[in-house]
């Protein structure tokens, strides 16, 4: 208390006959204002015992029975703005600030923490006094929310940004997620919401019932933008990872990647991560890695590492998640559309004509031997009776080891010549064929 204040108080005390105001007693230590001294961090005027900085005496008697002898020097925020910078000039103003009710959040005499807040370091209790607590009680909480540091992201008074954020959503997030920024700058492919939208397009910034603070579990979240994916989820066969806990993120990086389609790795490597073992699935998945490893000839898409050229990675109505129809059985006579997946790339007229000179080289003179094998109405053989779909040590992907036929593998024993070839499979005796000089199959032994 400075000299002028002491003289001022003493004057009123003497004028009232020294009624009940003890000038030598500090307001915060006097019996009637003892609660003012019960805080850890005092408001500067309180600490300096400068009560008249905010209060002015209107009656010389103090205390005044049944009435007040002191009033505030100004009302609402105007009182605080006598010393503090004014608020309310930015686009978004916190309602208590806008209403001039600083005391909604700040104790005017002192608080447990800095800024005269009446709570400890956990600001949750203070903020939940007005805000809906439901988002803050979810199983998964954002780090600042979990420890009650609301003002790590939000300005408590005013901001140029929505929700009183201290900066744009992206800027606010990246201040902490610096590792994310470094990796992003090295990425080749970036998810559009990351590139041009706020993080809150997919994540709840406070809390969620879903890991990674996602607004919904995947694939439900992803279907919101990727409408075609929603159709795949209604297919007869859905790729199992989509329905498991990791969902889309099992194969895709949700933010950025060095691989196309935001894949977590190069396509072939990613697929073989599951389809490269004998132990995954019940019954176990085919070990494609073992099928192609060390083979001399690879199917074109496999050689390019493009599994999705033939298989849909999300869902399909076709056998093996194929992008076109193909029969699961080994004996299926050809009909239009039956072998759609193969004929998307291979000659589409290969199986339409019994005689040809242009649609296939597998012929005896003009006789189309593909037609003979596959269009047979009684026992039409599927492509995989002779050809491996992924890789083989035999030319034209013709199997060297034999195709699985129950407990047996049917040998093909194919031999190629400049104008034809021969085979001696377990399904018939040895036959030769020649495009230029047709072999009489009845006489050929």
N, C-alpha and C positions, 0 to 999 in steps of 0.2 A: 504494500500500500504506500503510495507516494505522499508527500507532505500535503499537497493541495487537497487530495482525497481525504486525508486525515482531518484537516481543518474543516472541510465541507461537512463531514460526518459529525465532528465534534460540535460544530455550530448548531446543527439540528438537534443534537442530543441536549445541549445546554438550553436551547430554546424551549424544549419540552420538559425542562426541569430534570434532565438526565434520566427521562422516564424509564425505558427498558432497553435502550440500545447501548451496549457497552462498546465505546469507540475503540478500545484497545483490543477487542476480540475480533479475530478474523471471521468473516461470514461462514467459511467452510468448516471452521472448527467450533463455531458457536453451537450451543445446544440445539437450536432449532434448525440449523442447516448442516447437521453432521453427516447426512448421507452424501453430500457433495464430495466429501473427502474419501469416499469408499471406492474409488476407481484407481486403475493403474496408470492411465494416460490422461492427464488433465488438458482441458482446453486452455490455450495460452493465457487468456485473461484470468482464468481461475487460478492457474499456476502462479501468476504474478499478483494474485489477490486484487485484481482490477475489476471487481464486480460491476462498478458503475460504467464500464465500457459497454455493457449491454442493458443494465438496469438503471432506471432513474427514480429518485424518491419524489413522491407527489404529496406526501403528508409527513410533517416533522416527527410524528409519533411512530415508532417502530419497535416491536410489532404493534399492529393496530387491530384490536379485537374485533372480529367479525368482518374485517375488510383488509385490503392490501394497501400498503403505503409505498410500494415500488411497482413500476410498470416497465415493460421493455422499451428501449429507446426507439425501436421501429418494429413493424409487424412482419411476420413471415420471412421470406427470403431477403427482404430489404435489410433486415437486421444483420444477416450474415454477409451481405454484400458491402457492408460498411468496411469490412476488412478483406473479404475474399473476392476473387474474380467472379463476375456475373456469368450465369449460364442462360441458355435458352436461345442462342443465336444459330444453332446448327439444325439440320433437317429433322433429326429425331431427338426428342427430349424425353427423359424419364418422367413419367407422370408426377411423382412427388416433387421433382424439381420444377416442372411446369406449373404445378399448383403452389409452389413456394413453400412446400412442407419439408424442409430440410430435416426436421426433427423426426420424420418418419424413420429415417435410417441412422441419423447421428444423435448421440446424446450431447446436449449443448454444454454440459459441464465436464464430461470425461467418459472414456470407454475402456473396455478390457483391452482392445487392440488399437492400432493406429487409426487415425481418421475419426476418432470418437465413436467408433462402432460399439454397440452394446453387446456384441458377441465375441467369441474367441476367433481363432484363425479360420475356423470353418464357417463360411458365410451362408451356408445352406439354410440354417434356421432363420436368419434375417430375411433372405430373399423369398423363402417359402411363406413368409407372412402375407405376401400378396400373390405370388405366382403358384400355378397349379403344380403340386408336388409329384403327380403321377409319373412324368417322364424321368424323374430323378430317383425313382424307386425300382428301376428295371434291373434284371439280373446282370446286365453288362453296362457299366458306366464309363463315360469319358473320363480320362485321368483327372483333369481339373475339377470335374463335377464330383468325383469320388472323394476328393480331399477338400471340397468346399471352397474352391478358388474361382468363383463366378467371374470376378473382375480380371481373370487372366485373359478372357476373351471379350468380355463386355465392359464398356465404359459405363460407370454407374450414373453419370449425369446426362451426357448428350453425345451425339455422334452424327457423322455424315452418312452412316450406313444403317441398314435395317437392323432391327433387334439390338440396337445400341452396340454393335460390334466395333472393336477398336480399329478395324480395317475391313476391306472386302473379304468375303468368306475365304477365298483362295489365299490371300495374304495372311489372314489370321491363322489358318491351319499350318501354313508353311513355316511360320515362325518357330514352331516346335518340331514339325516333321521335316527337319533339314535333310535327313538321310533319304527321304522320299524324293526331294528336289534333286539331289545329286544323281540318283539313278534315273530319274525322269529325263534329265538333260542328255543322258547317254542312250536313251531309247530310240528305236526306229519307228515304232508304231504306238500311238497314244489313243486311249479310249476317248471318244468324243466328249463325254461329260467332264473328263479331266482336262481336256484341251480347251473347252469353251464354256463350261458351266461350273456351278458351285459344287463343292464336295457334298453339300447337303442334298443333292439330287438323289444320292444313294444312301448316305449315312445320316443317322440321327445324331446331332451334335451333343446331346445330353446323355441319353441312355436308350437301351434297346433290349428286347427279349431275344435278339439274334446276335451271335458273335460278330465282331468287327463293327458293331454299332449299325448294322444294316437295317434299313427301314422294313424290309421283309426278308424272309429266307430266300435263297436261290433254289430253283430257277424262277420263282414267282416275281422276284424283283426285276430280273432281266427281261422277262416276258413283257413288262410294262413298256419297254421300247422295242424290243426284238419280237415283233408280232409273229413272224414266221416260226420262231422257236415255240410259241404257244401251240401251233398246229402240230409240230413234231411231237410234243408231249402227249398228244392224243393218238399217236400212231400205234399200230399193233405191237411193235417192238420199240422200246425206248432204251437208249444207251444207259446202262445201269449207273454210271457215275453221276448222271443228272439227278437221280433220285436218292442218292446217298448224301451224307452230311455235308460234304464239300461242295456239292452241286456243280454249278458252272465253273467255279474256281478250281476244280480238280484238274481241268485241262487249260483253262484260260487265266491269264493274269488280268485282274479287273481294272488295272490302271494303265499299264504300258508294257511293252515287250519288244524284244529284238526280232521276234518271229511274226509272220503274218497272222491275221485273225486274232491277235493278242494271245497266241498260244504260249504256254509256259516254257516250251522248248520247241525246237524244230519238229515239224509234224511227225516224221517217222520215228524219231527218238521218243517223242511223247507217247505215241501209240504202243511202241514196244516196251514202254515202262510197265504196262499191264499185260500186253500180249506177247511177252517175251519170257514167260515162266511157265512151268508145269504145275504150279501150286496155287494159282489164283482161280477162284470160282468153283462152283459145284453144280454140274461137273466142271472140271478144269477147262479154262480157255485154251484154244489151240495155241501152241507155242510158235508163233510166226517167226520169231527171231531164229529159232532152231531150223525152221523150214527154209529160210533164205540164206543163212550163214554159209559162206564158202561156195555157194552155187554159182555155176558158170553163166547162167542166163537168168535175168530178172525180168518179170513182167514190166512193161514200160512205166506205168505209174509208180510201181515199187522202186524202180531204178531212179526215178525222180524224187522219191520220198513223199509221194502224194497218195496217201491211203484214202483220202476223201474223194479221189477221182471215182472210186467204185463204191465206197461205203459212206453212208451218211452218219456223221459223228453224233447226231442228236437222236434221231428216231426215224423209223421207216416201217412201211407195211410189208416189206420184203425180207426174205430169208437173209440172215447175216447182216442186217442193216444195209443191204445193197440199195443203190440209187435207182435200180430198175429191177424188173422181175427176173427171177431165175429159180428153177425148181429145186427144192431141197432133196428130192429123191434122185437116184442115179438113172432110172429109166423113165423118161418122160418124152413122148413124141413131140416134135416141133409143131407149134401152132403160132400164128402171128401174135407177137407180144410175149411169148413164153420165155424167150432168151434176150429180153430187152437190154439187160446190162451189158452183155457181150457185144451185141450188134450196134450199140451206141458208137463204138470205135471201130470194130471190125466190119468188113463188108456186109451191108444189110441185106443183100440179095443172096448171100452165100447158101442159105437153106431154102430158097424159094424154087429153084429149078433143078430137075433131075439131071438135065444135061446142060453144060455150059463150057465156054472156052475162056471166059474172062473173070468170073466171080470167085474162083478158087484154083489153087495149084494142086490141091489134093484131089486129083482126078485120074481116071484111067481112060486115056483118050479124052472124049467129051463127057464121060460119065462122072457126075459129081459125087465123090465118095463121102463128102460131108453130109450130103443129102441122104445117101444110103444109110449112114450110121445114125443120124439124128431124127430123120423124118419117119423112120420105120414105125408104122402104126402099132405094131405089137410090142416092140422093145426098143423104142427110140432112146439112144444113149446120150446122156448129158455131156457137155464139153469136158467136164472134169474126169470122165472115164479115161481120157487119153492125156489131157493137158493139166498141168499144175497151175493154179490161179496166181501164185506168187513168184515162185522161182523153181528152176530145175537145172540139172546138168545136161539135159537133152535139148537139142534144137527144137524150136517152135514150142518150147515149154512142155514138150512131151516127156512124161515121167520116165525116169530111169529105174526108180525103185519099185514102181508099180503102184496102182491106185488101190486104196483100201476097199475091200469087198468083204464085209463081215470080219472074220478072223484071218482072212487071207489078203494078200496083195496081188492083184492081177498083173502079171508081167506084160509089157508091151513089146519089148525087143525091137524097137523101131530102128531101121537102117535107112539113111537117106542117100539118094543118087542124084546126079545132075538133072535128070528129067523125071524122077519119081522116087520110089523107095519100096520098102517092104516092112511087114510086121508079123509077129507070130505070137499074138496074145493068148492068154488062157481061154478066151471066148471063141476062138476059131483057129483053124490050121494056118500055116504061113501063107500069106498072099503077097504078091508083088503088084505094083502098078506103074504105069509109064504114060506120061502125057503125050509124048510124040509117037510112040509105038505101043498102042494098047495091048495089054496082056490078056490072053484068053484065060479067064479065071477058072473055067471048067477044066481046061487041059493043064493048067499050071500046077505042078506038084512040088 
